[in-house]
Amino acid sequence: MTIMIENNKALQLEVAELMVQALNLDTSANEIDPDAPLYGDGLGLDSIDILEVALVISKRYGLQLKADSENNHEIFSSLHNLTSYVAANKAS
């Protein structure tokens, strides 16, 4: 169990770093609150930013993220949720 938690923490930091690089954010990956919303009042991303994040996540982890998926709002609601989705669905 401890290894899984540590792996998720490492993956979460990796996903946050991808977001910072892809979007040229003025914050470091360590400063992103994993439970804060990615949209609006949280990290402040807009729909174009989310598309950029989806693209880099898809390329890095071999995921198929579709713009019309009904799960996108949940997946991209926080760094924690995005990381959980990546962990559960990434290519081996």
N, C-alpha and C positions, 0 to 999 in steps of 0.2 A: 504494500500500500504506500509506503514512504517513497519508494522509487517512482511509482506512478505520479504522486504529487510533485516530486522534484522534476520529473519529465514534463509535466504540464506547466510548471513554472518556467522551465527552460523554453518550452514551445511558446508560451505566452510572451516571454521577452523577445523571442525571435519574430513572432507575428507583429509585436509592437514596433520592433526595429524596421521591419518591412514597411509598415504604415508610415513611420517617420520619414524613411528614405523616399518612398513613392510620392508622398505628398509634400515633401520639404517642410515638415512641421517645425515650428519654433520651440519644440519641447523634446526632451529626451524620452526614449522608450521606457526608462525606469519611472518617469513621472506620470505616465498614463495610468489612471485609476482603472483597474480591470473591471470594476462594476459600474463605472460611470457610463452614461449613454454616449454612443459615438456621434449621434446626431444632435443638433441644437445645443442645449445648455451644457452638455457634457464636453466632449472633445470639439464639438462645433463643426463636424463634417456635414457636407451637403451631398446631394445625390450623385453629383459628378465625382466627388471624393470617394464615395462608396464604390462607384464603378471602377475607379483606379485601384482601390484596395482589392476588390474582387478579382481584377485582372492579375495583379502580382501574386495573390494567394493561389489562384488557379494555376499559374505558371510554376510557382515554387513547389506546390504540394500535389500537383496532378489532379486537382479537383475540378469538377464540372459545376460551376455556379451559374445559374441561369437568371437573367434579369427579371423574368416573369414568375419566378418561383414564389409560392405563397409563404415559404419559410424565411425569406430574406429579411423581413422585419425582425424576426426573432434572432436569426443568425448574426445580423449586424447591429443588434441592439447594444452590445457591449463587447469589450475586448475579451472578457471571460467567455461569453457565449460563442464568439467567433473562434477562439482557441479550442473550445470544446468541440465545435463542429469540425474543425481541421483535424483534431486528434482522432475523432471517430471515423473520418472519411478520407483521410489522405492516402495516397498510393504508397504501398510498402517500400 
